[in-house]
Amino acid sequence: MTLRLYDTSARQIRDFTPLAPGRVSIYLCGATVQAAPHIGHIRSGLNFDIMRRWFTHRGYDVTFVRNVTDIDDKIITKSAEQGRPWWAIGYANERAFDDAYTALGCLPPTYEPRATGHIPEMVEMMRELIERGHAYAADGNVYFDVRSFPGYLSLSNQDLDDLRQPSGEGETGKRDPRDFAMWKAARPGEPSWETPWGPGRPGWHLECSAMAHKYLGRAFDIHGGGVDLVFPHHENEIAQSKAYGDDFAAYWLHNAWVTMSGEKMSKSLGNSVLVSEMVRQWRPIVLRYYLGTPHYRSMIEYSEDALREAEAAFGRIEGFVQRAVELAGSVEPAAEVPEEFAAAMDDDFGVPQALAVVHTTVRQGNAALSESDKDAVAGALADVRAMLGVLGLDPLDAHWAGGDSAGRGEELAEVVDALVGLVLEQRQAARARKDYATADAIRDQLQRSGLVIEDTPSGPRWELGSRDAR
């Protein structure tokens, strides 16, 4: 099987050939930490987490870099508005992003560098670009001369003569208004670092070029980010890095937005849904299912109805896993996923098609459960767990059981099971004495608490139901 990817720079699907056999290097533009993350922010990290898991399943050794932009105009503005140090705002929100990634089951990156930790690398890159005639200093700023790089705008397929970029605040001395700032001169009261061209701070784009070079070298396999970063951010990264002499990224992958009423989810529009609030209302594994199972290049239109549908769909998978374990016991994930699942993932990470294979296998497993075919149930469970593992959705994985606190989580689950079991015994006793009104009242109360009661030949069993039942 050949893995194929949609490369934004080629505007078509391409066969994936890694630069180094058996290894994959990925740079993902991470968070600008001016505020806590909403679910639109976190989608990119989640999509690339699934890609990384698939590369790993395919046997690749993956180096995954996701940066943190901890200084920029927005953070400085927030600092002034809130009367707090810029670094305190950045650090608090960086922690909030890390908590959100962890809550939704994203694996930690191989490296997670901060912009402010790489000023020397940025200075070196600017020095070289000035010497090569691609950049110039003016009024304490350092600008990239876009006309010096013939390939500028090839990623977004724009024409330079049609491009109009007004000069930003404090960006004086530009030779061409379309030139972009790699370094911004210090203004009173703002954070700054010393350079040969005067004190200042990084421009947004330079940091990623410098950090990609440091951690992945002159050439790496995949650069990713949201589709809104194609221009200007990724165009400017390409110009800086290639003018510096790097080959830079071989493939460009971009995920689509989460929208509300057709608009990109954003703090400025007031239409964002914070991850910290969402995980109080919805189980994190359901949020992962909701955000991670659409194709990464398709828009997600946010609605509570869509979330409820995702919760119900995942509930069918989770219900099978729970019942299968009851019959077949602990079953390890299969070493390989079904061929149809692999074919879908190899086709530009076709998660919706791969998920259809999961649901088909669940239906087959449920049929085997109805016949108490233990071997068939075990086989279906092994396949389902293997596929869910690639998607980061295996409910039996230690992360969803509490990770390092799994033991405490298991203790709590045992207590809940014992308490619900006691209530079900009272219901059974009521039914035995033909007090059906009491039995029904107990069942209804449990359902209002979010539990679904199923009467089986071996006795009643319970599980968490959909949010509609609560």
C-alpha positions as CSV (number, residue, x, y, z in Angstrom):
1,M,0.0,0.0,0.0
2,T,1.2,3.5,-0.8
3,L,0.2,6.4,1.5
4,R,-1.1,9.4,-0.5
5,L,-1.5,12.9,0.7
6,Y,-3.2,16.1,-0.6
7,D,-0.3,18.5,-0.9
8,T,-1.4,22.2,-0.8
9,S,1.6,23.3,-2.7
10,A,0.9,20.9,-5.6
11,R,-2.9,21.3,-5.3
12,Q,-3.3,17.6,-5.8
13,I,-2.9,14.2,-4.2
14,R,0.6,12.9,-4.2
15,D,2.3,9.6,-3.2
16,F,4.1,10.1,0.1
17,T,7.9,9.3,-0.1
18,P,9.8,10.2,3.1
19,L,13.1,11.9,2.8
20,A,14.7,9.3,5.1
21,P,13.4,5.7,4.7
22,G,11.5,4.6,7.8
23,R,11.3,8.1,9.3
24,V,8.8,10.9,9.1
25,S,9.4,14.5,10.2
26,I,6.5,16.9,10.9
27,Y,6.3,20.5,11.8
28,L,2.9,21.8,13.0
29,C,2.2,25.5,13.6
30,G,0.9,25.4,17.2
31,A,-0.8,27.9,19.5
32,T,-0.5,31.6,19.8
33,V,-1.1,31.7,23.5
34,Q,-3.0,35.0,23.9
35,A,-6.2,33.2,25.2
36,A,-7.4,29.8,26.3
37,P,-8.2,27.4,23.4
38,H,-11.6,26.8,21.9
39,I,-12.5,23.7,19.9
40,G,-11.5,25.4,16.7
41,H,-8.0,25.9,17.9
42,I,-7.6,22.3,19.1
43,R,-8.8,20.7,15.9
44,S,-5.4,21.1,14.1
45,G,-3.5,19.4,16.9
46,L,-6.1,16.6,17.0
47,N,-6.0,16.0,13.2
48,F,-2.3,15.8,13.2
49,D,-2.3,13.5,16.2
50,I,-4.3,11.0,14.1
51,M,-1.9,11.4,11.2
52,R,1.0,10.8,13.5
53,R,-0.6,7.7,15.0
54,W,-1.2,6.3,11.5
55,F,2.4,6.9,10.5
56,T,3.5,5.1,13.7
57,H,1.2,2.2,12.9
58,R,2.7,2.0,9.5
59,G,6.1,1.5,11.1
60,Y,7.6,4.9,10.8
61,D,9.7,6.6,13.4
62,V,8.0,10.0,13.7
63,T,9.5,13.3,14.9
64,F,6.7,15.7,15.6
65,V,7.4,19.4,16.4
66,R,4.6,21.7,17.5
67,N,5.7,25.2,18.4
68,V,4.3,27.7,20.8
69,T,4.1,31.4,19.8
70,D,4.5,33.0,23.2
71,I,5.2,36.6,22.1
72,D,3.2,38.6,19.5
73,D,1.0,41.7,19.0
74,K,-2.1,40.0,20.5
75,I,-0.3,38.9,23.6
76,I,1.1,42.4,24.2
77,T,-2.3,43.9,23.7
78,K,-3.8,41.4,26.2
79,S,-1.1,42.3,28.6
80,A,-1.9,46.0,28.4
81,E,-5.7,45.4,28.7
82,Q,-5.3,43.1,31.7
83,G,-2.4,44.8,33.5
84,R,-0.5,41.5,33.6
85,P,3.0,40.6,32.4
86,W,3.0,39.3,28.8
87,W,4.9,36.2,30.0
88,A,2.2,35.4,32.6
89,I,-0.5,35.5,30.0
90,G,1.4,33.4,27.6
91,Y,2.4,30.8,30.2
92,A,-1.2,30.4,31.6
93,N,-2.6,30.0,28.2
94,E,0.1,27.6,27.1
95,R,-0.8,25.4,30.1
96,A,-4.5,25.7,29.0
97,F,-3.6,24.4,25.5
98,D,-1.5,21.6,26.9
99,D,-4.4,20.6,29.2
100,A,-6.8,20.7,26.3
101,Y,-4.5,18.5,24.1
102,T,-4.1,16.0,26.9
103,A,-7.9,16.0,27.7
104,L,-8.7,15.0,24.1
105,G,-6.0,12.3,24.1
106,C,-3.4,13.9,21.9
107,L,0.1,12.4,22.3
108,P,2.7,14.9,23.5
109,P,5.0,16.3,20.6
110,T,8.5,15.2,20.3
111,Y,9.5,18.8,20.8
112,E,7.4,21.8,21.8
113,P,9.7,24.9,21.4
114,R,8.7,28.4,22.4
115,A,9.5,31.4,20.2
116,T,11.2,33.4,22.9
117,G,13.6,30.5,23.5
118,H,15.0,30.8,20.0
119,I,16.0,34.5,19.5
120,P,19.7,33.6,18.7
121,E,18.6,31.3,15.9
122,M,16.3,34.1,14.5
123,V,19.2,36.6,14.6
124,E,21.5,34.3,12.7
125,M,18.8,33.7,10.1
126,M,18.2,37.4,9.6
127,R,22.0,38.1,9.4
128,E,22.3,35.6,6.6
129,L,19.3,36.8,4.7
130,I,20.6,40.4,4.8
131,E,24.0,39.3,3.5
132,R,22.2,37.4,0.7
133,G,20.2,40.5,-0.3
134,H,16.8,39.0,0.7
135,A,16.3,41.2,3.8
136,Y,17.1,44.7,5.0
137,A,17.1,46.7,8.3
138,A,15.1,50.0,8.6
139,D,14.3,52.0,11.7
140,G,15.2,49.0,14.0
141,N,12.9,46.7,12.0
142,V,14.1,43.9,9.7
143,Y,12.0,43.2,6.6
144,F,12.0,40.5,4.0
145,D,12.2,41.8,0.4
146,V,9.4,39.7,-1.2
147,R,10.6,40.7,-4.8
148,S,14.0,39.1,-4.1
149,F,12.4,35.7,-3.9
150,P,10.8,34.6,-7.3
151,G,8.8,31.8,-5.7
152,Y,6.8,34.0,-3.4
153,L,3.1,33.3,-3.3
154,S,3.4,29.9,-5.1
155,L,1.7,28.1,-2.2
156,S,-1.4,30.3,-2.2
157,N,-1.3,30.7,-6.0
158,Q,-1.5,34.5,-5.9
159,D,0.0,37.2,-8.0
160,L,2.3,39.6,-6.3
161,D,1.1,42.6,-8.3
162,D,-2.4,42.0,-7.1
163,L,-1.3,41.8,-3.4
164,R,-1.9,44.8,-1.2
165,Q,-0.6,44.7,2.4
166,P,-0.9,47.9,4.4
167,S,2.0,48.7,6.6
168,G,1.5,47.5,10.2
169,E,1.7,49.8,13.3
170,G,5.4,50.7,13.8
171,E,6.5,49.0,10.6
172,T,8.3,52.1,9.1
173,G,11.0,52.2,6.5
174,K,9.6,49.5,4.1
175,R,10.8,49.6,0.6
176,D,7.6,47.9,-0.6
177,P,4.4,47.8,1.4
178,R,4.2,44.1,0.7
179,D,7.5,43.3,2.4
180,F,6.9,41.6,5.7
181,A,8.5,42.1,9.1
182,M,10.8,39.4,10.4
183,W,11.8,41.6,13.4
184,K,9.9,44.5,14.9
185,A,11.6,47.5,16.6
186,A,11.0,47.9,20.3
187,R,8.3,50.3,21.4
188,P,8.1,51.9,24.9
189,G,6.9,49.5,27.6
190,E,7.0,46.4,25.3
191,P,9.2,43.4,25.8
192,S,12.4,43.4,23.6
193,W,15.6,41.5,22.9
194,E,18.9,43.0,21.7
195,T,20.0,42.4,18.1
196,P,22.7,44.0,15.8
197,W,19.9,46.2,14.4
198,G,18.6,47.4,17.7
199,P,16.2,46.0,20.4
200,G,12.9,44.5,19.4
201,R,10.9,41.3,19.2
202,P,10.2,38.6,16.6
203,G,7.8,38.9,13.7
204,W,5.3,36.1,13.7
205,H,6.7,34.2,10.7
206,L,10.4,34.1,11.5
207,E,10.1,32.0,14.6
208,C,8.8,29.0,12.7
209,S,11.5,29.1,10.1
210,A,14.1,29.2,12.8
211,M,12.6,26.4,14.9
212,A,11.9,24.1,12.0
213,H,15.5,24.5,10.9
214,K,16.9,23.8,14.4
215,Y,14.8,20.7,15.2
216,L,14.2,19.2,11.7
217,G,17.2,20.5,9.7
218,R,17.4,21.9,6.2
219,A,14.7,19.6,4.8
220,F,11.8,17.8,6.4
221,D,8.8,15.8,5.3
222,I,5.5,17.6,6.3
223,H,4.6,21.1,7.4
224,G,1.0,21.5,8.7
225,G,-1.5,23.9,10.1
226,G,-4.9,25.4,9.6
227,V,-6.0,26.4,6.2
228,D,-6.1,30.1,7.3
229,L,-2.3,30.0,7.7
230,V,-1.5,29.4,4.0
231,F,-1.2,33.1,3.5
232,P,0.5,35.0,4.9
233,H,2.2,32.8,7.5
234,H,3.2,29.8,5.5
235,E,4.1,31.8,2.4
236,N,6.4,33.9,4.5
237,E,8.0,30.9,6.1
238,I,8.7,29.4,2.7
239,A,10.3,32.6,1.5
240,Q,12.5,33.1,4.5
241,S,13.6,29.4,4.7
242,K,14.3,28.9,1.1
243,A,16.1,32.2,0.7
244,Y,18.2,31.1,3.6
245,G,19.2,28.0,1.8
246,D,16.9,25.4,3.2
247,D,14.8,23.0,1.1
248,F,12.2,23.2,3.9
249,A,9.0,21.1,3.7
250,A,8.4,18.5,1.0
251,Y,4.6,18.3,1.6
252,W,2.1,20.9,2.9
253,L,-1.0,19.7,4.7
254,H,-3.8,22.0,5.9
255,N,-6.8,21.2,8.1
256,A,-10.1,23.1,7.7
257,W,-11.9,25.2,10.3
258,V,-14.6,24.6,12.9
259,T,-17.4,27.0,12.0
260,M,-20.5,28.5,13.6
261,S,-23.2,29.8,11.3
262,G,-20.8,29.4,8.4
263,E,-18.1,31.6,10.0
264,K,-14.7,30.5,11.3
265,M,-14.8,30.0,15.0
266,S,-12.8,32.8,16.6
267,K,-12.5,34.8,19.8
268,S,-13.0,38.1,18.0
269,L,-16.4,37.1,16.6
270,G,-17.6,35.9,20.0
271,N,-18.6,32.5,18.6
272,S,-16.0,30.3,20.2
273,V,-16.6,27.3,22.6
274,L,-13.7,26.9,25.1
275,V,-12.4,23.4,25.5
276,S,-12.3,23.8,29.3
277,E,-16.1,24.4,29.3
278,M,-16.9,21.7,26.7
279,V,-15.2,19.0,28.7
280,R,-17.5,19.8,31.6
281,Q,-20.5,19.2,29.4
282,W,-19.3,16.4,27.2
283,R,-17.0,13.4,27.8
284,P,-13.6,14.3,26.3
285,I,-13.6,11.0,24.2
286,V,-16.9,12.2,22.6
287,L,-15.3,15.5,21.8
288,R,-12.4,13.7,20.2
289,Y,-14.8,11.6,18.1
290,Y,-16.7,14.7,17.1
291,L,-13.6,16.8,16.1
292,G,-11.4,13.9,14.8
293,T,-13.7,11.8,12.7
294,P,-14.6,14.2,9.8
295,H,-12.0,14.4,7.1
296,Y,-9.3,16.9,8.1
297,R,-9.9,19.0,5.0
298,S,-13.7,19.3,5.5
299,M,-15.3,22.1,7.5
300,I,-17.1,21.2,10.8
301,E,-20.2,23.2,11.4
302,Y,-20.6,23.3,15.2
303,S,-23.9,22.5,16.8
304,E,-25.1,20.7,19.9
305,D,-27.3,18.4,17.6
306,A,-24.1,17.3,15.8
307,L,-22.4,16.7,19.1
308,R,-25.3,14.6,20.3
309,E,-25.2,12.5,17.1
310,A,-21.4,12.0,17.6
311,E,-22.1,10.9,21.2
312,A,-24.7,8.4,20.1
313,A,-22.5,7.0,17.3
314,F,-19.5,6.6,19.7
315,G,-21.9,5.1,22.3
316,R,-22.7,2.3,19.8
317,I,-19.0,1.5,19.5
318,E,-18.3,1.8,23.2
319,G,-21.3,-0.3,24.0
320,F,-20.0,-3.2,21.9
321,V,-16.6,-2.9,23.4
322,Q,-18.1,-3.2,26.9
323,R,-20.4,-6.1,26.1
324,A,-17.6,-7.9,24.2
325,V,-15.3,-7.7,27.2
326,E,-18.0,-9.1,29.4
327,L,-18.2,-12.2,27.2
328,A,-14.7,-12.6,25.8
329,G,-12.6,-11.0,28.6
330,S,-9.6,-8.8,28.1
331,V,-8.6,-8.9,24.4
332,E,-5.5,-7.1,23.1
333,P,-5.8,-5.0,19.9
334,A,-4.9,-6.9,16.7
335,A,-1.4,-6.3,15.4
336,E,-2.8,-5.1,12.0
337,V,-6.0,-3.2,11.1
338,P,-8.5,-4.6,8.5
339,E,-7.3,-3.9,4.9
340,E,-10.3,-1.7,4.2
341,F,-9.4,0.5,7.2
342,A,-5.8,0.7,6.1
343,A,-6.8,1.6,2.5
344,A,-8.9,4.5,3.8
345,M,-6.2,5.9,6.0
346,D,-3.6,5.6,3.2
347,D,-5.9,7.7,1.0
348,D,-5.1,11.1,2.4
349,F,-6.1,10.0,6.0
350,G,-9.7,9.2,5.0
351,V,-11.0,8.9,8.6
352,P,-14.7,8.9,7.6
353,Q,-14.2,5.9,5.4
354,A,-12.0,4.2,8.0
355,L,-14.7,4.9,10.6
356,A,-17.3,3.1,8.4
357,V,-15.1,0.0,8.7
358,V,-15.2,0.3,12.5
359,H,-19.0,0.5,12.5
360,T,-19.3,-2.4,10.1
361,T,-17.0,-4.5,12.4
362,V,-19.1,-3.4,15.4
363,R,-22.3,-4.6,13.7
364,Q,-20.7,-7.9,13.0
365,G,-19.5,-8.2,16.6
366,N,-23.0,-7.4,17.9
367,A,-24.3,-10.2,15.7
368,A,-21.8,-12.6,17.2
369,L,-22.7,-11.4,20.7
370,S,-26.4,-12.2,20.1
371,E,-25.3,-15.8,19.2
372,S,-22.8,-15.9,22.2
373,D,-20.0,-16.8,19.7
374,K,-17.1,-16.0,22.0
375,D,-14.4,-16.5,19.3
376,A,-16.1,-14.3,16.8
377,V,-16.7,-11.6,19.4
378,A,-13.0,-11.7,20.5
379,G,-11.9,-11.4,16.9
380,A,-14.2,-8.4,16.3
381,L,-13.1,-6.8,19.5
382,A,-9.4,-7.2,18.6
383,D,-10.0,-5.5,15.2
384,V,-12.1,-2.7,16.7
385,R,-9.5,-1.9,19.4
386,A,-6.7,-1.8,16.7
387,M,-8.7,0.6,14.6
388,L,-9.8,2.8,17.6
389,G,-6.2,2.9,18.7
390,V,-5.2,4.5,15.5
391,L,-7.9,7.1,16.0
392,G,-7.1,7.6,19.6
393,L,-10.5,6.4,20.6
394,D,-10.0,3.1,22.3
395,P,-12.2,3.3,25.5
396,L,-10.0,0.6,27.1
397,D,-6.8,2.7,26.6
398,A,-5.2,3.8,29.8
399,H,-5.6,7.4,28.9
400,W,-9.4,7.2,29.0
401,A,-9.3,5.1,32.1
402,G,-7.3,7.9,33.9
403,G,-3.7,7.4,32.7
404,D,-1.4,7.5,35.7
405,S,-4.5,7.7,37.9
406,A,-6.1,4.7,36.3
407,G,-6.0,2.8,39.6
408,R,-8.0,5.5,41.3
409,G,-10.4,5.6,38.3
410,E,-10.9,1.9,38.5
411,E,-11.6,2.1,42.2
412,L,-14.2,4.8,41.6
413,A,-15.8,2.8,38.8
414,E,-16.1,-0.2,41.1
415,V,-17.8,2.0,43.7
416,V,-20.3,3.3,41.1
417,D,-20.9,-0.2,39.8
418,A,-21.6,-1.4,43.3
419,L,-24.0,1.4,44.1
420,V,-25.9,1.0,40.8
421,G,-26.0,-2.8,41.3
422,L,-27.6,-2.2,44.7
423,V,-30.3,0.0,43.1
424,L,-30.9,-2.7,40.4
425,E,-31.3,-5.3,43.1
426,Q,-34.0,-3.2,44.6
427,R,-35.7,-2.9,41.2
428,Q,-35.5,-6.7,40.7
429,A,-37.0,-7.2,44.1
430,A,-39.9,-4.9,43.2
431,R,-40.5,-6.8,40.0
432,A,-40.4,-10.1,41.8
433,R,-43.2,-8.9,44.1
434,K,-45.1,-7.5,41.0
435,D,-44.6,-3.9,42.2
436,Y,-44.1,-2.7,38.7
437,A,-44.7,0.9,39.5
438,T,-41.7,1.0,41.9
439,A,-39.6,-1.0,39.4
440,D,-40.4,1.5,36.6
441,A,-39.8,4.5,38.9
442,I,-36.3,3.2,39.7
443,R,-35.5,2.6,36.1
444,D,-36.8,6.1,35.1
445,Q,-34.7,7.7,37.9
446,L,-31.6,5.9,36.7
447,Q,-32.2,7.0,33.1
448,R,-32.6,10.6,34.3
449,S,-29.2,10.2,35.9
450,G,-27.8,9.3,32.4
451,L,-27.8,5.5,32.7
452,V,-29.4,3.1,30.3
453,I,-30.7,-0.1,31.8
454,E,-30.8,-3.3,29.7
455,D,-32.6,-6.4,30.9
456,T,-30.6,-9.5,29.6
457,P,-31.0,-13.2,30.2
458,S,-28.2,-13.0,32.7
459,G,-29.7,-10.1,34.5
460,P,-29.9,-6.3,34.2
461,R,-26.8,-4.4,33.0
462,W,-26.2,-0.7,32.8
463,E,-24.1,1.8,30.8
464,L,-23.9,5.5,30.3
465,G,-26.5,6.7,27.9
466,S,-26.7,9.6,25.4
467,R,-27.1,13.2,26.7
468,D,-30.7,13.1,25.5
469,A,-31.5,10.6,28.2
470,R,-30.2,12.9,31.0
